[in-house]
Amino acid sequence: MKNKKHPLLLILFCSIVAVEGFGQYVHHENLVDMTSNTVQPGVVYSCLYLRDFAKGAANQERELQAFVNIKKQKQRKKEAELEFQQVDMSYFDDALFIGDSRTVGMSEYAGIDNASYAAEVGLSVYTLFEKPIVKLQNGSMGTLEQGLREKQYGKIYLMVGINELGTGTRERFFAAYQEAVQKIQALQPDAIIFVQGILYVTQERSDSDEYINNPNIMLRNLDIAKLEDKKHIFYIDVNTVYSDGKGNLAPENTFDNVHLKAACYEEWKKFLLAHGIVPKDEVQLEKE
């Protein structure tokens, strides 16, 4: 039996023929592009095809990875969003309420005595960090910034806006409000921030006032609600409790068309207790 000679040459010859045939095939099927119209050896077309294939595979891999990353980001965002839940009074142990005369009324009549307050009649977003409205640890009154630097809170509730109506534009108000929230967040990075919609006035007051009226309040509440991210900042609107169903403060809830009756603050407390936010890690700890 004769031994086969030069098997490597035979394999090489067959490979060249295969590459040449494959190259001419991909050229004929327009699977590769050439800048020159001159017909090239099949091996040239084969190399071009392999190059384009590799690039395409790499691009597809990158596109697939980008798609996976986007899905993961959306999933993380969805998981990070927190929902309102019922809480008990101990929830306010580390809470700070910031606001104007409506919040002053809350401090006096809502029965949330375990919370802290930074409130003053006539307070506005423009004077929020200027007036001495926080009781400091040494017993003196300091600015909101001093108070926020001195103590860290778990929850911060903000309601201002009624006194700003008629002072500046809607755009100026929102810019100042947004800046105030950002500053609070910078000083209190671990706190949950509740931005509260401005409480309505009665229809009688709304119809008789060029500036302090419910259409203006609604527009500003729409802007305030834009700050909500459902992770660190949450928008809540107690108007759902006190409204007459037509976008006005119900007359039976007020003594002067603007401020709540003392007895009505109990409903505000119940509303807040039904709209607590508890981070998932805290929920897990409670279960354990």
C-alpha positions as a printed Julia matrix, in Angstrom:
288×3 Matrix{Float64}:
   0.0    0.0     0.0
   1.46   3.34   -1.1
   1.84   6.16    1.37
   0.17   9.47    0.51
   2.77  12.17   -0.24
   2.55  15.8     0.65
  -0.75  15.74    2.62
  -0.17  19.31    3.84
   0.07  20.58    0.26
  -3.19  18.86   -0.53
  -4.92  20.45    2.48
  -3.5   23.86    1.56
  -4.69  23.49   -2.03
  -8.2   22.53   -0.94
  -8.31  25.43    1.5
  -7.32  27.94   -1.18
  -9.95  26.56   -3.52
 -12.58  26.76   -0.74
 -11.63  30.33    0.21
 -11.57  31.39   -3.43
 -14.98  29.87   -4.03
 -16.46  31.36   -0.86
 -14.99  34.78   -1.67
 -16.43  34.86   -5.17
 -19.78  33.75   -3.75
 -20.01  36.59   -1.19
 -18.92  39.02   -3.92
 -21.6   37.76   -6.28
 -24.26  38.02   -3.54
 -23.15  41.61   -2.71
 -22.3   40.66    0.85
 -19.18  42.84    0.77
 -18.41  46.25   -0.72
 -15.31  47.22   -2.69
 -14.22  50.76   -3.51
 -12.77  49.44   -6.8
 -14.91  47.94   -9.54
 -12.06  45.66  -10.59
 -12.74  42.03   -9.79
 -10.43  40.82   -7.01
  -9.31  37.32   -6.01
 -11.82  35.49   -3.86
  -9.51  35.55   -0.85
  -9.84  39.36   -0.79
 -13.61  39.17   -0.61
 -13.38  36.46    2.04
 -11.18  38.67    4.22
 -13.53  41.62    3.78
 -16.49  39.47    4.72
 -14.77  38.15    7.86
 -13.8   41.7     8.84
 -17.36  42.99    8.4
 -18.75  39.96   10.19
 -16.44  40.54   13.17
 -17.39  44.21   13.32
 -21.05  43.38   13.07
 -20.79  40.79   15.81
 -18.95  43.26   18.02
 -21.57  45.94   17.38
 -24.37  43.5    18.05
 -22.7   42.49   21.29
 -22.33  46.12   22.33
 -25.93  46.85   21.39
 -27.11  43.81   23.3
 -25.06  44.83   26.35
 -26.43  48.38   26.14
 -29.97  46.98   25.96
 -29.34  44.77   28.99
 -27.88  47.71   30.92
 -30.92  49.86   30.12
 -33.24  47.09   31.3
 -31.25  46.75   34.51
 -31.35  50.51   35.12
 -35.12  50.59   34.58
 -35.52  47.64   36.92
 -33.38  49.3    39.59
 -35.35  52.53   39.18
 -38.61  50.64   39.51
 -37.36  48.81   42.58
 -36.06  52.03   44.11
 -39.42  53.8    43.9
 -41.19  53.71   47.25
 -44.9   53.8    47.94
 -46.96  55.45   50.66
 -47.97  53.29   53.59
 -49.67  53.58   56.96
 -47.34  54.46   59.85
 -47.8   55.15   63.54
 -47.05  58.21   65.65
 -43.46  57.17   66.33
 -42.82  57.95   62.67
 -42.61  61.63   63.61
 -39.91  61.15   66.25
 -37.26  62.31   63.81
 -39.46  64.59   61.68
 -39.11  68.32   61.06
 -42.03  70.42   59.81
 -41.07  73.62   57.98
 -43.69  76.16   57.0
 -45.77  79.27   57.45
 -48.85  79.97   59.59
 -50.57  76.75   58.49
 -47.64  74.78   59.94
 -47.69  76.93   63.06
 -51.3   75.8    63.48
 -50.2   72.2    63.05
 -47.61  72.54   65.79
 -50.33  73.81   68.13
 -53.36  71.68   67.29
 -52.42  68.51   65.35
 -51.12  66.64   68.38
 -47.83  65.75   66.69
 -45.83  66.75   69.73
 -42.94  64.35   69.13
 -41.87  66.21   65.96
 -39.71  69.32   65.58
 -40.95  72.54   63.96
 -39.37  75.4    62.02
 -42.43  77.54   61.36
 -43.38  81.19   61.48
 -46.38  83.28   60.46
 -45.61  84.98   57.14
 -42.71  82.7    56.26
 -42.0   82.41   52.54
 -39.6   80.49   50.35
 -37.69  83.74   49.87
 -37.03  84.13   53.61
 -36.76  80.44   54.44
 -33.07  80.52   55.29
 -32.95  84.05   56.66
 -35.26  84.13   59.68
 -34.42  82.58   63.07
 -37.09  79.85   63.07
 -35.23  76.85   64.54
 -34.56  76.23   68.2
 -30.9   75.24   68.5
 -29.42  72.88   71.04
 -28.14  75.76   73.18
 -31.71  77.06   73.51
 -31.33  80.04   71.19
 -33.15  80.55   67.9
 -31.18  80.07   64.72
 -31.69  79.99   60.99
 -32.95  76.93   59.17
 -29.47  76.26   57.81
 -28.01  76.33   61.31
 -30.64  73.93   62.52
 -30.15  71.53   59.62
 -26.4   71.53   60.13
 -26.76  70.9    63.85
 -29.13  67.93   63.69
 -29.97  65.24   61.16
 -33.64  64.33   60.6
 -35.27  61.27   59.11
 -38.17  63.13   57.52
 -38.65  66.75   56.53
 -42.04  68.24   55.63
 -42.14  71.54   53.73
 -45.18  73.73   53.08
 -44.71  77.29   51.92
 -46.25  79.22   49.06
 -49.35  81.1    50.19
 -47.42  84.21   51.19
 -45.52  84.27   47.89
 -48.66  84.76   45.79
 -48.52  88.25   44.33
 -44.77  88.48   44.93
 -42.8   87.67   41.82
 -43.73  85.33   39.01
 -44.66  81.68   39.03
 -41.28  80.93   37.45
 -39.4   82.86   40.13
 -41.29  81.06   42.88
 -40.53  77.63   41.47
 -36.86  78.44   40.96
 -36.58  79.57   44.59
 -38.57  76.58   45.84
 -36.45  74.12   43.88
 -33.27  75.76   45.14
 -34.56  75.53   48.73
 -35.32  71.81   48.37
 -31.9   71.16   46.87
 -30.26  73.0    49.75
 -32.28  71.04   52.32
 -31.34  67.82   50.57
 -27.64  68.78   50.58
 -27.78  69.5    54.32
 -29.91  66.43   55.08
 -28.77  63.75   52.59
 -30.41  60.87   54.45
 -33.79  62.51   55.07
 -36.99  61.75   53.22
 -38.36  65.08   52.01
 -42.1   65.65   51.69
 -43.01  68.69   49.58
 -46.59  69.55   50.47
 -49.02  71.16   48.09
 -50.14  74.65   49.11
 -53.46  74.53   50.93
 -56.36  76.12   49.04
 -58.41  79.1    50.19
 -62.2   79.2    50.08
 -64.03  80.11   46.9
 -65.13  83.37   48.52
 -61.51  84.4    49.09
 -60.37  83.05   45.74
 -63.0   84.96   43.77
 -62.22  88.24   45.55
 -58.41  88.2    45.4
 -56.34  88.92   42.3
 -53.34  86.98   43.58
 -54.29  84.71   46.47
 -56.68  82.5    44.57
 -56.99  78.83   43.85
 -56.08  78.89   40.14
 -52.72  80.41   41.1
 -52.3   77.88   43.92
 -53.04  74.98   41.58
 -50.43  76.14   39.07
 -47.79  76.38   41.75
 -48.74  73.0    43.15
 -48.24  71.52   39.68
 -44.71  72.91   39.74
 -43.98  71.66   43.25
 -45.14  68.17   42.26
 -42.45  68.07   39.56
 -39.8   67.77   42.27
 -41.02  64.33   43.32
 -38.72  61.43   42.42
 -40.44  58.77   44.59
 -37.08  57.84   46.1
 -35.99  60.77   48.24
 -38.59  63.46   47.52
 -42.35  62.89   47.68
 -45.25  65.17   46.85
 -48.28  65.06   49.13
 -51.39  67.21   48.91
 -53.65  67.57   51.92
 -56.17  69.45   49.78
 -57.69  66.03   49.13
 -58.85  66.16   52.76
 -60.11  69.73   53.0
 -61.37  70.51   49.49
 -65.02  71.14   48.71
 -64.65  68.95   45.62
 -64.42  71.97   43.32
 -60.86  73.03   43.99
 -61.55  75.24   47.02
 -61.03  75.0    50.75
 -64.39  73.92   52.17
 -65.89  76.76   54.3
 -66.6   74.43   57.22
 -62.87  73.78   57.64
 -61.8   77.41   58.12
 -62.52  80.41   60.33
 -61.11  83.09   58.03
 -61.22  81.59   54.49
 -57.48  80.82   54.64
 -56.5   79.05   57.89
 -57.85  75.82   59.31
 -59.97  75.58   62.42
 -58.11  74.03   65.35
 -60.31  70.94   65.31
 -59.51  70.28   61.63
 -55.81  69.59   62.16
 -56.61  66.08   63.38
 -57.5   65.14   59.79
 -54.16  66.47   58.56
 -52.4   64.22   61.07
 -54.38  61.2    59.85
 -53.5   62.09   56.27
 -49.78  62.19   57.1
 -49.97  58.88   58.97
 -51.51  57.31   55.86
 -48.74  58.71   53.68
 -45.57  57.52   55.35
 -42.53  56.39   53.43
 -40.43  53.59   54.89
 -37.22  52.56   53.06
 -37.16  48.87   52.15
 -34.13  48.15   54.31
 -36.02  49.45   57.35
 -39.02  47.31   56.46
 -36.74  44.25   56.31
 -35.25  45.06   59.71
 -38.73  45.33   61.23
 -39.65  41.91   59.84
 -36.51  40.34   61.25
